[in-house]
Amino acid sequence: QVQLVESGGGLVQAGGSLRLSCVFSGDIFTDYRMGWYRQAPGKQRELVATINRYSTTNDADVVQVRFTISRDGDKKTVYFQMKSLKPEDTDVYYCNAERILGVKATCWGQGTKVTVSS
């Protein structure tokens, strides 16, 4: 059973940086496309960025050039580097694993809170 453990969230001032991490376990890491989503209270969860086994990324418009997704196959970890943070980036960020080889499956992490103060 796939498990995703996120870390790296916290409180940061506007203009600051954070790096989120998501450690994957329980299956073959390269069978999955990994992603980061975010969700504000009362709103739908939205895609921020995904990365596949070839490290090809797909970024939502919100990413612009401030955020970067990456993955480390040896550590089975996906990262989300956030720079020049804005108060509107305040959200709960969720790691997602979508199996793209074999039987389809989706797994979510527990979420990590990011708060950007003005």
Secondary structure, 3 states (H helix, E strand, C coil): CCEEEEECCEEEECCCCEEEEEEEECCCHHHEEEEEEEECCCCCCEEEEEECCCCCEEECHHHCCCEEEEEECCCCEEEEEECCCCHHHCEEEEEEEEECCCCCEEEECCCEEEEEEC
